Amino acid sequence: MIIAVASGKGGTGKTTVTASLATVWARPIVAVDLDVEEPNLHLFLRPELTGSLTAYLTVPRVDQDRCNFCGACADLCQFKAINVFGEVVLTFPDMCHGCGGCLAICPTAAVQPDRRELGLIQWGRAGEIDFLNGTLRVGEAMSPPLMRQVKARLQEMLAVAPRDVLLDAPPGVSCPAMNAVMDSDFILLVTEPTPFGLYDFQLAWEAFTPLGKPMGAVINRAGVGTDAIYRFCAEKGLPILAEIPYDRAIAEAYANGRIIAAVSRDLKERFLSLARQLQSGLGRGDAREAACA
């Protein structure tokens, strides 16, 4: 079972929820940080890293001695990563999305594969929790290619030892967020009961609903703001699976890199209840029909 922990905006507590869920999960689990632009799940789980690899993207390199300057590659590339000007071919590797179309279409095999560094993939263990993350290279503009390679590494791990997966997704509803949740069995949306929280939560619900995946909500900082987020969940039939209270002790634990499920017995029970609901099969089809708490 793959559970993607997502949010409409940053700062709602998505990583906090992922880390705490991982520590109370009763079955073998892999915690994956797919927020490759700003990975921070490791700050809470503190894994011992045991392996890493550098991720690359295939980009074009042109052998101009072979090129007949037909322009087929430039016509194909919608991102203008390769251009033909008379008898000069220019490539812009940082604009390449790595589709490989220019390599396949070149009639003279003048376009050859080169590579661009995307970032670093690392894995290890945090106690009984398997851990995996990716870190985008500074200056790299595109995170989805690295995220796909992190997910490929995840599939290799699952092929060796099947287990459940918690994905800490990037915030928002753009390409990185969609890329993170598209292969999941369940999307757990973390939000807060504030006007900004509600607005971005609505965007996330609208963006992820067409994927046809069951979803549920966690309300963080419950007790502040308004009840608008609760009305929205009731209107859309979106179950609220847990509430995390607005509490200074939680903020202090977060600031010190601590797991908030360990702050108190009450918080641990809230996360245990959330884990039980997810493990019971809620993520495999009946979440949409559950009553809003």
TIKE-42734 format. One line per field, with one value per residue: z, x, y of N, C-alpha, C in turn. Coordinates in pm, 1 decimal, m for minus. Each point is the difference from the previous one (the first is absolute). Layout:
N
nz: Z, ...
nx: X, ...
ny: Y, ...
caz: Z, ...
cax: X, ...
cay: Y, ...
cz: Z, ...
cx: X, ...
cy: Y, ...
//
This chain:
293
nz: 0.0, m93.2, 102.2, m75.9, 75.6, m30.4, m63.0, 13.0, 115.2, 5.8, 98.3, m59.5, m8.5, m130.2, 13.6, 83.2, m79.3, m108.9, 67.0, 53.9, m118.2, m54.3, 106.4, m32.9, m121.9, 3.6, m126.8, m71.2, 5.0, m113.7, 59.6, m94.1, m6.5, m61.6, 108.5, m121.1, m14.5, 98.2, m14.1, 88.9, m59.8, m54.1, 9.7, m27.9, m107.9, m40.9, m126.1, 9.2, m81.0, m85.3, m81.5, m114.0, m87.2, m96.9, m9.8, m120.6, m86.3, m91.1, m54.1, m103.2, m75.9, m76.1, m81.0, m12.0, 9.6, 80.7, 54.3, m52.6, 127.5, 8.4, 128.7, m25.5, 57.8, m63.0, m109.3, 42.0, 36.6, 79.3, 60.8, m130.1, 42.7, m124.6, m64.8, m121.5, m15.4, m117.5, 6.5, 96.0, 85.3, 72.9, 107.8, 74.7, 53.9, 56.8, m129.3, m8.2, m41.8, m83.7, m94.4, m53.4, m28.0, 34.8, 96.2, 19.1, m17.0, 50.6, m127.8, 54.1, 108.4, m41.4, 44.1, 87.8, 82.4, 77.4, 105.6, 81.2, 96.3, 58.9, 67.3, 126.4, m10.4, 118.5, 66.4, 91.8, 130.6, 53.3, 76.7, 11.8, m26.5, m116.7, m50.6, m75.4, m59.9, m57.2, m44.9, m44.7, m108.6, 70.3, m42.6, 35.9, m114.7, m40.9, 85.9, m86.7, m85.7, 99.3, 15.4, m133.2, 9.2, 90.0, m75.4, m98.4, 77.8, 29.7, m128.6, m15.0, 94.3, m57.1, m112.3, 76.1, 54.8, m38.3, 1.0, 100.7, m59.5, 64.5, m90.1, 33.8, m49.3, m112.7, 56.7, 0.7, m121.2, m7.9, m105.8, 86.6, 44.3, m122.5, m29.2, 117.5, m23.1, m126.0, 65.3, 79.7, 110.1, 73.3, m3.0, 89.8, 1.8, 24.0, 86.0, 2.1, 108.7, m95.2, m29.7, 24.0, 116.1, 19.3, m40.1, 57.9, 106.4, m31.3, m23.5, 112.9, 63.3, m59.8, 32.9, 121.1, 9.8, m111.9, 90.1, 62.7, 82.3, 93.2, 70.2, 91.9, 108.5, 27.3, 104.7, m39.4, 118.3, 26.3, m8.4, m112.6, m44.1, m108.4, m10.9, m84.9, 47.1, 115.7, m29.2, m46.8, 100.5, 78.7, m65.7, 3.4, 118.0, 42.8, 37.5, 118.9, m25.7, 16.9, 122.7, m29.5, 131.3, 9.5, 9.5, 95.7, 73.7, m89.4, 7.3, 131.2, m3.5, m82.9, 74.7, 84.4, m110.0, 86.2, 16.7, m56.3, m61.9, 26.6, m33.6, m28.7, 100.1, 19.1, m29.3, 78.9, 83.6, m24.0, 3.4, 112.2, 37.4, m40.3, 56.6, 105.0, m11.1, m23.3, 101.6, 50.6, m96.8, 84.3, m21.9, 6.7, 30.2, 134.7, m24.5, m125.3, 50.8, 57.8, 117.1, m17.1, 69.0
nx: 84.6, m27.8, 40.4, m56.4, 88.7, m107.2, 15.2, m95.0, 62.9, 112.9, 57.8, m73.3, 118.9, 14.3, 119.9, m57.0, m106.1, 76.4, 80.0, m105.3, m63.6, 117.5, 9.1, m129.5, 48.5, m100.9, 6.6, 77.1, 83.6, m18.2, 76.8, m70.0, 107.5, m115.4, 11.6, 44.9, m83.0, m75.7, 73.9, m91.3, m51.1, 121.2, m41.5, m111.1, 14.8, 90.4, m13.8, 44.9, 63.5, m42.8, m62.6, 60.8, m62.1, 79.2, m103.3, m18.1, m8.0, m51.6, 101.3, m31.6, 86.6, 31.8, 16.7, 52.3, 98.5, m86.6, m20.4, m122.5, m17.9, m62.6, 36.0, 0.9, 119.0, 32.8, m53.0, 62.5, 108.2, m104.7, 109.3, 26.1, 18.9, m45.8, 88.1, m51.5, 115.8, m59.3, 131.9, m73.5, 35.1, m93.5, 57.8, m109.8, 98.8, 10.4, m32.4, 85.3, m110.0, 97.9, m83.1, 116.1, m96.2, 87.0, 31.9, m129.5, m20.8, 120.9, m8.5, 93.4, m75.3, m23.8, m123.0, 94.4, m9.5, m33.0, 50.0, m101.4, 76.5, m82.6, 66.8, m32.8, 7.4, m63.2, 50.6, m80.1, 25.6, m120.0, 76.8, m132.0, 20.6, m35.6, 106.7, m61.7, 96.0, m37.3, 115.0, m75.3, 73.7, 81.9, m99.8, m36.1, m63.9, 25.6, m99.1, m105.0, 99.8, 42.7, m120.9, m3.4, 121.6, m44.4, m109.1, 87.8, 77.9, m111.5, m30.8, 125.6, m16.1, m115.0, 71.6, 94.7, m72.0, m113.9, m48.4, m59.3, m57.4, 74.0, m67.0, 104.8, m114.1, 39.3, 4.9, m127.6, m31.6, 125.6, 82.1, 87.9, m101.5, m40.5, 127.4, m3.7, m121.1, 42.7, 101.8, m57.4, m25.0, 56.4, m74.7, 92.9, m101.5, 108.8, m83.6, m36.7, m71.5, 77.9, m25.1, 131.3, m11.1, m118.2, 48.6, 117.6, m73.7, m81.8, 109.6, 50.9, m114.1, m8.1, 127.5, m15.8, m118.2, 41.0, 94.3, m115.5, 83.6, m17.2, m65.4, 80.9, m44.9, 108.0, m67.4, 101.1, 55.5, m67.9, m102.2, 66.0, m14.1, m60.2, m130.9, 46.4, 116.9, m66.1, m55.3, 118.0, 63.3, m94.7, 13.5, 130.5, m49.1, 84.8, 38.2, m24.7, 120.9, 46.3, 7.4, 85.5, m7.0, m44.3, 128.7, 41.1, m33.9, m98.4, m21.5, 16.0, m76.9, m83.5, 9.7, m11.5, m75.5, m99.2, m29.6, m103.5, m0.5, 124.8, m70.4, m106.6, m62.2, m63.3, 112.9, 65.1, m102.6, 11.0, 131.6, m8.7, m96.9, 76.3, 104.5, m76.6, m49.6, 121.6, 47.4, m115.2, 47.2, 1.9, 130.2, m85.7, m67.5, m1.7, 113.4, m41.8, m32.1, 117.9, m54.6, m25.3, 113.6
ny: m119.1, 91.7, 72.6, 92.3, 61.2, 72.2, 116.9, 90.0, 12.5, 67.5, m65.0, m92.2, m58.4, 0.4, 54.8, 85.3, m0.1, 13.9, 81.6, 60.4, 1.2, 32.7, 78.5, 15.2, m7.3, m85.3, 34.5, m83.7, 102.7, 65.9, 89.0, 63.8, 76.8, 30.7, 74.9, m34.1, 103.0, m44.9, m108.2, m34.4, m108.2, 4.9, 126.6, m68.9, m74.7, 87.8, m34.6, m122.9, 84.6, m92.3, 84.2, 28.4, 75.8, 43.3, 81.4, m52.7, 100.1, m83.3, 67.5, 80.4, m66.6, 103.7, m104.1, 120.9, m88.7, m56.8, 118.0, m19.7, 44.9, m115.8, 16.6, m131.6, 2.1, 112.5, m52.4, m108.9, 67.9, m21.2, m46.4, m15.6, m123.6, m11.9, 73.8, 17.2, 62.9, m17.6, 13.1, 51.2, m95.0, 55.8, m49.4, m11.4, m69.6, 121.2, 14.6, m100.3, m64.3, m36.9, 44.4, 39.3, 86.7, 95.0, m86.2, m19.9, 130.7, 15.3, 38.5, 79.9, m19.1, 126.0, m20.4, 18.9, m104.1, 100.3, 60.2, 28.7, 46.5, m86.3, m91.5, m18.9, m132.3, m1.7, m102.6, m53.3, 2.9, 20.0, m72.8, m24.0, 127.6, m52.4, 60.0, 92.1, 70.9, 112.5, 50.4, 97.1, m10.7, 76.8, 76.4, m124.9, 20.3, m123.7, m12.3, m1.6, 31.2, 78.3, 52.7, m6.2, 48.2, 87.8, 18.0, 10.0, 74.4, 66.1, m9.4, 34.1, 92.1, 34.6, m12.4, 53.5, 98.6, m58.6, 122.2, 63.6, 106.3, 89.2, 74.5, 70.4, 47.8, 59.5, 119.4, 38.5, 46.4, 40.4, m5.3, 55.7, 72.7, 26.9, 20.8, 62.6, 51.3, 9.3, m53.5, 86.6, m70.5, 94.9, 110.8, 27.4, 85.5, 70.4, 54.5, 127.4, 26.7, 46.9, 127.7, 20.3, m66.1, 59.8, 115.9, m25.6, m31.2, 101.4, 73.6, m49.9, 18.0, 119.3, 16.1, m55.5, 58.8, 64.1, m17.0, 25.7, 59.3, m91.6, 91.9, 47.8, 61.5, 71.2, 41.4, 74.6, 26.1, m110.4, 81.5, 29.8, 123.8, m53.9, m24.9, 92.1, m40.9, 0.1, 117.8, 38.4, m59.4, 53.7, 114.4, m26.7, m33.3, 94.0, m121.2, 50.5, m46.4, 124.1, 44.7, 94.0, 7.2, 122.8, m29.9, 79.9, m105.1, m3.4, 130.8, m14.0, m109.4, 60.5, 110.4, m101.2, m18.0, 11.7, m127.8, 61.4, m118.0, 41.1, 107.8, m72.7, m64.8, 116.0, 66.1, m84.8, 8.8, 131.1, m13.0, m69.5, 83.6, 101.7, m57.3, m26.2, 123.4, 43.5, m71.6, 47.2, 76.4, 103.5, m23.4, m104.9, 113.8, m10.4, 67.8, m3.2, m120.6, 21.5, 2.1, 128.3, m10.8
caz: 0.0, m10.4, 48.7, m26.8, 93.4, m84.8, 51.6, m100.5, 16.6, 96.5, 138.2, 67.7, 89.4, m79.7, 40.4, 139.7, m1.6, m58.9, 94.9, 113.4, m47.5, m23.0, 127.1, 67.0, m96.4, 58.1, m101.1, m65.1, m66.6, m58.8, 0.4, m118.3, m13.1, m141.4, m12.2, m28.9, 0.7, 140.3, 83.2, 142.8, 81.3, 70.0, 121.6, 106.5, 13.2, 25.0, m43.1, m30.5, m143.9, m34.8, m142.5, m76.8, m139.6, m69.2, m105.8, m120.8, m104.2, m134.5, m79.7, m129.6, m43.0, m145.9, m81.2, m116.4, m120.5, m52.2, m12.9, m129.7, 31.3, m48.4, 93.2, 55.9, 146.6, 48.4, m21.2, 98.1, 139.6, 37.7, 102.1, m67.7, 56.7, m112.6, m106.7, m119.3, m66.3, m117.8, 19.4, 139.6, 92.7, 139.1, 101.3, 129.4, 86.6, 116.2, m41.2, m47.4, 89.9, m3.2, m63.2, m93.2, m134.0, m98.4, m26.8, m80.1, m129.1, m83.5, m109.1, m21.9, 130.5, 44.0, 137.9, 86.6, 140.8, 100.6, 124.1, 90.5, 138.0, 60.6, 144.7, 75.7, 62.5, 117.4, 72.1, 124.4, 97.0, 124.4, 85.0, m79.0, m116.3, m117.4, m36.4, m135.0, m41.0, m108.9, 20.7, m130.2, m14.2, 4.4, m134.0, m87.1, m1.9, m12.9, 100.3, m33.2, m43.6, 115.7, 75.9, m66.3, 29.8, 139.9, 1.1, m59.3, 107.0, 93.8, m54.0, 18.5, 140.9, 25.9, m65.0, 89.8, 124.7, m6.0, 122.8, m22.5, m35.5, 30.0, m84.8, 36.3, m131.5, m2.5, 21.4, m116.5, m95.4, m129.5, m51.4, 100.3, 88.5, m76.5, m24.1, 125.1, 45.8, m106.9, 14.9, 136.1, 21.3, 84.8, 17.0, 130.0, m11.6, 127.2, m12.8, 124.4, m9.6, m22.7, m137.1, m96.7, m0.6, m71.6, m142.7, m64.5, 14.9, m108.2, m123.2, 1.2, m22.4, m140.2, m85.6, 19.0, m19.1, m128.9, 0.7, 40.8, 116.1, 126.9, 74.0, 133.0, 47.1, 136.2, 35.4, 92.3, 74.1, 26.9, 111.2, m44.1, m125.8, m7.8, m29.1, m143.9, m54.4, 38.1, m87.1, m134.1, 2.8, 7.9, m129.4, m102.1, 45.7, 23.9, 142.0, 82.7, 67.6, 123.5, 31.6, 84.6, 65.4, 4.2, 130.6, 3.7, 16.6, m133.1, m70.2, 56.0, m45.3, m141.9, m12.0, 44.8, m81.5, 69.5, m50.5, 88.3, 59.4, 126.4, 94.1, 105.3, m27.2, m82.0, m139.0, m51.3, m27.0, m121.7, m116.1, m6.3, m57.2, m142.1, m66.2, m4.7, m103.5, m130.8, m17.8, 0.1, m134.0, m35.1, m119.0, m119.3, m70.6, 71.7, 64.7, m50.7, 58.4, 144.7, 50.9, 43.8, 146.5
cax: m84.6, 77.0, m76.2, 65.5, m38.0, 9.8, m63.1, m16.5, 104.6, 102.0, m16.3, m118.9, 36.2, 4.9, 114.8, m24.8, m92.8, 68.3, 98.0, m68.2, m65.6, 101.0, 49.0, m102.1, m52.7, 17.0, 50.7, 121.0, m31.2, 104.2, m31.3, 64.3, m12.0, m3.4, 11.8, 143.1, 54.3, 27.0, m25.5, 29.2, m47.1, 116.1, 25.8, m82.0, 24.1, 144.0, 42.6, 138.8, 2.9, 85.1, 28.6, m36.7, 42.0, m26.9, m100.0, 27.5, m101.1, 57.6, m19.8, 65.5, 127.3, m6.0, 120.3, m33.6, 55.5, m102.0, m128.8, m35.4, m69.8, m138.1, m88.1, m103.8, 10.2, m49.2, m144.5, m64.0, 18.2, m87.4, 65.6, 108.0, 128.9, 90.3, m39.5, 84.3, 9.4, 82.7, 84.7, 43.9, m96.1, 25.4, m77.6, m13.8, m27.7, m81.7, m139.9, m41.9, m82.7, 45.2, m95.4, 72.1, m56.5, 99.5, 89.0, m70.9, m46.1, 111.7, 20.3, 142.6, 57.6, 89.0, m35.4, 49.7, m36.6, 89.7, m76.2, 2.0, m22.2, m125.5, 9.0, 49.5, m96.0, 61.0, m87.4, 54.4, m101.0, m18.4, m56.8, m66.9, m57.9, 85.0, m3.9, 46.0, m30.2, 75.7, 34.8, 22.7, 123.1, m18.3, m1.9, m85.0, m134.0, m106.9, 4.6, m62.2, 89.6, 65.4, m102.4, m25.2, 110.6, m18.8, m106.5, 55.2, 78.8, m98.2, m51.9, 105.4, m3.7, m122.2, 13.7, 81.1, m75.3, m125.4, m42.7, m78.7, 79.0, m47.6, 66.9, m11.2, m7.6, 22.9, m124.0, m59.6, m74.5, 68.0, 50.9, 62.8, m99.8, m75.6, 90.6, 16.8, m120.1, m68.7, 12.7, m37.9, m129.4, m80.6, 58.3, m31.5, 18.9, 21.1, m39.0, m21.6, m129.9, 17.8, m42.6, 99.9, m3.0, m119.8, 12.0, 92.6, m57.4, m97.0, 76.2, 54.0, m111.9, m40.0, 106.6, 21.8, m123.7, m6.6, 81.4, m86.9, 55.8, m62.5, 70.5, m45.1, 63.1, 49.2, m7.2, 106.0, m28.1, m143.0, m33.3, 16.5, m69.1, m144.9, m44.5, m25.9, 63.6, m84.9, m117.7, 41.9, 16.9, m132.8, m65.1, 61.9, 7.7, 141.6, 10.5, 107.3, 49.3, 70.1, 20.6, 116.0, m37.0, 90.0, 61.9, 136.3, 92.5, 22.7, 88.0, 134.2, 55.3, 33.0, 116.7, 117.6, 16.0, m52.2, m122.8, m105.2, m74.8, 64.7, m16.1, m94.9, m75.4, m115.0, 43.1, 33.5, m125.3, m58.3, 69.8, m30.9, m134.1, 13.2, 66.1, m93.7, m100.5, 62.3, 35.1, m119.4, m57.3, m65.3, 64.7, m20.2, m125.6, m118.0, 22.6, m92.0, m131.2, 7.1, m60.4, 96.7, m3.6
cay: 119.1, 123.6, 114.8, 127.4, 106.6, 117.9, 121.7, 103.9, 100.6, m37.2, 43.8, m51.2, m109.5, m122.6, m80.5, m36.4, m112.7, m115.1, m52.3, m62.3, m122.0, m103.1, m54.8, m81.2, m97.1, m133.3, m91.8, 51.2, 125.5, 83.8, 142.4, 56.7, 145.2, 38.3, 145.2, m1.1, 135.4, 35.5, m117.9, 20.2, m111.4, m56.5, 77.1, m56.4, m143.7, m13.1, m133.7, m32.0, m21.5, m113.2, m1.7, 118.9, 4.1, 124.3, m17.0, 76.8, 6.1, m7.3, 122.0, m18.1, 57.8, m9.9, m16.5, 81.3, m61.2, m91.6, 68.0, 57.5, 124.3, m11.5, 69.7, m86.4, 0.6, 129.1, 3.8, m88.2, 42.5, 110.3, 81.0, 71.9, m37.9, m20.4, 92.1, m0.7, 129.7, m21.8, m118.2, 0.4, m59.6, 38.4, m71.1, 65.9, m116.2, 31.5, 9.0, m131.7, m79.3, m138.7, m92.1, m85.5, 8.7, 45.2, m113.1, m99.4, 51.5, 46.8, m96.5, m30.8, m34.8, 107.8, 33.5, m105.4, 21.5, 55.0, m2.5, 114.9, m43.0, 44.4, 8.6, m115.1, m90.3, m63.1, m90.6, m53.8, m42.8, 73.1, m103.7, m102.9, 66.4, 21.4, 141.6, 30.8, 137.5, 60.2, 140.4, 61.5, 79.1, 144.7, 55.2, m80.9, 59.4, m98.0, m105.5, m128.9, m108.1, m59.9, m71.6, m128.0, m90.4, m41.0, m100.2, m122.5, m62.4, m54.0, m125.4, m100.2, m38.3, m76.6, m129.9, m82.5, m20.7, 75.2, 66.0, 120.7, 117.4, 134.7, 97.7, 141.0, 64.0, 144.7, 76.2, 63.3, m82.1, 7.9, m127.1, m86.9, m60.1, m99.1, m111.8, m74.8, m70.9, m72.0, m145.7, m38.3, m64.9, 88.7, 132.5, 57.5, 143.5, 68.3, 139.8, 72.9, 67.8, 143.4, 35.6, m45.3, m145.7, m43.4, 31.3, m92.3, m134.0, m13.5, m20.5, m136.5, m92.5, 10.4, m53.1, m143.8, m76.3, m70.9, m121.2, m109.3, m69.3, 35.8, 104.2, 35.6, 122.6, 21.0, 141.5, 40.1, 123.8, 5.7, 88.6, 138.9, 26.0, m14.7, m136.1, m9.4, m119.8, m112.6, 5.6, m41.6, m145.5, m60.5, 21.4, m84.2, m138.5, m29.6, m31.8, 54.6, m119.1, 36.2, 141.2, 27.6, 126.1, 114.9, m21.2, 50.1, m112.5, m56.3, 93.7, m11.8, m128.4, 15.7, 87.3, m74.8, m119.3, m117.8, m60.9, 52.9, m111.3, m33.4, 110.4, m37.4, m122.2, 37.0, 14.2, m132.2, m69.9, 58.2, m54.5, m142.3, m9.6, 32.4, m114.2, m113.7, 27.6, m17.7, m140.3, m84.4, m9.3, 126.0, 53.5, m81.2, 18.5, 44.1, 128.8, 100.6, m21.6, 13.3, 123.5, 101.7, 7.4
cz: 0.0, 38.6, m26.6, 96.8, m71.5, 67.0, m111.8, 7.2, 101.1, 139.5, 72.5, 99.1, m69.7, 43.8, 145.0, 8.5, m54.4, 99.6, 115.7, m40.5, m15.8, 130.8, 71.0, m91.9, 47.3, m97.5, m58.8, m91.6, m61.4, 4.1, m111.2, m3.3, m147.8, m19.1, m27.4, m3.0, 141.2, 89.5, 146.6, 88.7, 81.3, 129.6, 119.1, 20.4, 28.7, m39.9, m6.9, m147.8, m34.6, m148.5, m67.6, m144.8, m57.3, m115.3, m116.0, m92.9, m134.9, m79.7, m131.3, m11.2, m150.3, m60.2, m132.6, m128.4, m63.7, m38.6, m142.8, 14.2, m52.0, 90.6, 62.4, 152.5, 57.7, m15.6, 105.2, 140.4, 33.3, 105.6, m55.1, 65.5, m108.3, m116.7, m114.4, m66.8, m120.2, 14.4, 138.2, 85.6, 142.2, 91.9, 130.9, 102.3, 118.4, m33.7, m41.9, 107.2, m8.7, m66.8, m97.4, m142.7, m105.7, m35.5, m95.8, m141.8, m94.0, m109.5, m21.4, 128.3, 46.9, 144.2, 88.7, 145.9, 81.8, 130.7, 79.5, 140.2, 53.9, 150.3, 59.4, 56.8, 113.4, 68.1, 124.4, 91.4, 119.6, 97.3, m86.2, m129.6, m112.7, m48.9, m139.7, m29.6, m120.1, 31.9, m134.5, 0.2, 3.6, m141.1, m97.9, 10.1, 6.3, 101.9, m42.7, m53.4, 114.6, 82.4, m62.6, 27.9, 146.1, 7.4, m64.9, 102.3, 104.3, m50.0, 11.7, 144.9, 29.9, m64.0, 87.1, 126.0, m4.2, 135.9, m36.1, m24.4, 45.1, m82.6, 53.2, m130.1, 7.3, 23.7, m131.0, m91.9, m139.4, m37.6, 106.6, 92.0, m72.5, m25.5, 123.8, 32.4, m103.1, 14.4, 136.0, 1.1, 77.9, 13.9, 132.7, m5.7, 137.4, m19.3, 137.5, m15.5, m8.5, m141.0, m106.4, m10.8, m79.7, m149.3, m71.3, 13.0, m110.6, m133.5, m7.9, m27.5, m146.8, m92.6, 8.8, m26.6, m135.1, m6.2, 44.3, 119.2, 127.2, 75.8, 138.5, 47.2, 142.9, 24.2, 104.4, 60.7, 22.4, 124.0, m31.6, m128.1, 10.9, m24.7, m148.6, m59.6, 31.4, m88.3, m140.9, m5.8, 3.5, m134.2, m106.5, 40.6, 26.6, 148.6, 66.8, 90.3, 130.5, 13.6, 92.6, 64.7, m13.3, 139.8, m6.0, 10.1, m134.6, m78.5, 50.7, m45.3, m145.5, m17.8, 39.5, m75.6, 65.9, m66.4, 91.3, 58.6, 134.3, 106.3, 116.6, m37.6, m89.8, m147.4, m60.2, m35.1, m125.2, m124.4, m12.3, m61.9, m149.7, m76.5, m12.0, m107.7, m139.4, m27.7, m12.2, m137.4, m42.5, m127.9, m125.8, m52.8, 79.8, 65.9, m44.9, 65.8, 150.8, 43.4, 45.9, 150.8, 48.2
cx: 88.1, m89.8, 82.3, m53.8, 26.2, m66.6, m10.3, 105.8, 102.2, m34.9, m120.8, 31.8, 8.3, 114.2, m14.1, m89.9, 67.5, 95.4, m67.8, m70.8, 99.6, 42.2, m101.8, m55.3, 32.1, 57.5, 128.9, m32.0, 125.2, m49.8, 81.3, m23.5, 10.7, m1.7, 146.7, 62.1, 38.1, m24.4, 35.1, m52.2, 113.5, 30.8, m76.5, 26.4, 146.4, 52.8, 151.4, 4.0, 100.3, 35.0, m43.4, 42.6, m36.1, m95.2, 31.3, m121.1, 69.7, m37.7, 77.0, 136.4, 9.5, 139.9, m26.0, 63.4, m99.3, m129.2, m21.7, m87.0, m144.3, m100.3, m108.0, 0.3, m57.3, m150.7, m73.4, 1.3, m84.8, 62.7, 120.0, 136.1, 102.9, m52.1, 100.3, m8.3, 94.0, 78.1, 65.1, m111.6, 40.8, m88.3, 3.1, m39.7, m90.3, m148.4, m56.0, m80.4, 30.1, m93.6, 68.9, m49.9, 100.3, 97.1, m65.7, m28.4, 113.4, 32.1, 145.4, 71.6, 101.7, m27.3, 33.8, m37.6, 114.7, m77.9, 19.6, m29.4, m128.9, 12.5, 45.7, m116.7, 71.1, m100.6, 71.5, m111.9, m0.5, m68.3, m56.9, m57.0, 102.9, m21.4, 57.1, m31.3, 83.3, 25.6, 38.6, 129.3, m31.7, 11.2, m83.0, m144.4, m111.8, 15.5, m65.9, 94.7, 74.4, m99.2, m29.7, 111.9, m2.4, m105.7, 45.9, 84.6, m92.7, m53.6, 103.4, 0.6, m120.7, 5.8, 79.8, m77.7, m126.6, m37.6, m84.3, 93.1, m72.8, 81.5, m25.3, 8.4, 38.0, m131.7, m53.1, m67.3, 63.6, 54.8, 68.0, m100.7, m79.3, 85.1, 13.3, m120.2, m58.1, 7.2, m47.7, m134.4, m94.5, 73.0, m49.4, 34.8, 10.6, m29.5, m12.8, m126.5, 11.2, m47.4, 98.8, m0.5, m117.5, 14.7, 90.0, m44.9, m102.1, 70.8, 53.2, m110.6, m41.5, 104.6, 9.4, m124.8, m6.6, 85.6, m80.9, 49.2, m74.7, 86.7, m61.0, 79.9, 50.5, m2.4, 106.7, m36.3, m149.8, m25.8, 23.0, m80.2, m149.5, m35.1, m24.7, 59.1, m83.1, m125.5, 35.1, 14.5, m134.8, m71.3, 54.0, 7.4, 141.4, 20.3, 117.7, 47.1, 72.2, 3.1, 121.4, m22.6, 106.1, 60.1, 145.4, 101.6, 31.6, 95.7, 143.6, 67.0, 43.1, 127.0, 128.9, 19.7, m47.8, m126.9, m114.6, m86.5, 58.2, m18.4, m89.9, m71.0, m119.0, 39.3, 37.2, m125.7, m67.4, 66.6, m19.4, m137.4, 2.8, 61.9, m95.3, m106.0, 56.2, 29.5, m122.0, m61.9, m71.0, 58.1, m25.9, m142.3, m116.1, 17.2, m99.7, m135.7, 0.3, m61.3, 108.2, m11.9, m37.6
cy: 124.0, 116.9, 125.2, 104.7, 131.6, 119.1, 102.1, 107.1, m49.6, 47.6, m52.6, m111.9, m133.7, m92.0, m46.2, m122.5, m125.3, m64.5, m71.6, m128.2, m114.3, m65.8, m87.9, m108.6, m141.2, m101.4, 55.4, 117.7, 61.8, 144.2, 65.8, 150.1, 35.0, 151.2, 31.2, 139.9, 44.7, m120.7, 26.4, m112.6, m61.2, 74.3, m56.1, m148.9, m32.0, m138.6, m13.9, m37.3, m109.0, m5.0, 127.8, m18.9, 135.5, m26.9, 93.2, m3.4, m5.5, 124.5, m16.2, 67.4, m23.9, m13.4, 72.2, m52.8, m96.6, 72.1, 51.2, 124.3, 0.6, 70.8, m85.5, 2.0, 129.0, 10.9, m82.8, 58.4, 121.7, 91.0, 77.6, m26.5, m29.0, 83.6, m7.1, 137.5, m15.1, m129.5, 0.2, m59.8, 37.8, m82.9, 77.6, m107.3, 30.3, 11.1, m135.1, m73.5, m149.0, m98.0, m95.9, 5.9, 40.7, m111.2, m99.1, 49.0, 37.2, m101.9, m40.3, m41.0, 103.3, 40.1, m119.8, 28.4, 57.1, m3.4, 127.8, m50.1, 60.2, 21.9, m131.9, m79.2, m72.9, m91.8, m52.6, m45.0, 92.0, m95.4, m111.0, 55.9, 7.6, 142.7, 19.5, 146.1, 40.9, 146.0, 59.4, 81.3, 148.2, 56.0, m79.6, 48.6, m103.1, m112.4, m131.3, m106.7, m67.1, m79.9, m135.5, m99.6, m45.3, m109.9, m131.3, m75.4, m62.2, m134.2, m111.9, m49.8, m87.5, m137.3, m96.5, m35.6, 84.4, 57.4, 120.6, 118.2, 126.1, 97.5, 140.4, 79.8, 147.1, 73.2, 55.2, m98.5, 3.6, m137.1, m86.3, m69.0, m107.5, m124.1, m87.2, m87.1, m95.4, m151.8, m50.2, m71.7, 89.5, 132.3, 57.2, 148.8, 63.4, 148.2, 63.0, 84.3, 152.3, 33.7, m45.4, m152.6, m53.5, 21.9, m100.7, m145.1, m26.4, m23.8, m142.9, m101.6, 1.4, m62.0, m151.4, m84.4, m70.7, m126.4, m121.9, m78.6, 39.8, 99.6, 15.9, 119.7, m14.7, 149.8, 29.1, 135.7, 18.6, 86.3, 145.9, 18.4, m18.2, m146.2, m21.5, m126.9, m124.4, m4.8, m47.9, m152.0, m71.1, 9.3, m96.3, m147.4, m46.2, m28.0, 70.6, m113.7, 31.3, 151.6, 11.2, 135.5, 107.9, 3.5, 46.6, m113.7, m64.9, 88.9, m10.3, m129.7, 9.9, 82.3, m70.4, m130.9, m127.4, m50.7, 41.0, m111.3, m41.0, 108.2, m38.4, m128.9, 29.1, 10.2, m134.8, m77.3, 53.6, m58.1, m150.7, m22.7, 28.7, m116.7, m118.3, 20.5, m23.5, m146.5, m90.4, m16.5, 125.3, 55.6, m79.4, 9.4, 54.1, 136.2, 103.9, m11.9, 16.4, 132.0, 95.0, 13.6, 139.0
//
